[in-house]
């Protein structure tokens, strides 16, 4: 398995399974199968409505929690809820999240980022980052955040390479 070392020293597997558009039953079965076949990263989100299934899959896999890299995202309606991270941990039935992202720059995402920084400092989250942000949005977070984002998860494909954004992120160590 190939790993990337994030800017805070956390090692993230470079191959994983995403659970977007999977029903809870599909997510559970797919994640169990993926984990039993060597995958070690699971990507989910509050908005996917399958976090409980992902939690069940991690337990059913037979792997130790430390062997699984769990990534999830906070939805904008939760950015100002003081207990959003604790509720996410409860849905996933785990003590910590390896990577927690702001799902998108909507609503009070600065409050959401502050919430994630607090969870990071408390050890509930090993790394924090952003999803679906532009260069300008990342720059805003860099200007106000106490904890540097480790990751920007965004759409990249052969017809949309985002070369300038990737260069900026590399220069920032994200």
JOMOJO-V650461 format. One line per field, one symbol per residue. phi: phi as a letter, one per 30 degrees, with the letter a starting at -180 (. if undefined). A space follows every 50 residues. Layout:
BEGIN
phi = ???
END
This chain:
BEGIN
phi = .dbccddcjdccdcbaccceicdedddddddeddddcjdbcbcbaeddhb ddddeddddddiddeddcccbbbddedcecdeceddddedddhbdacdbc cddadbidddddddddedddddidbdababbicdedddeddddcdccddc bbcadbaecbdhddddddddddic
END
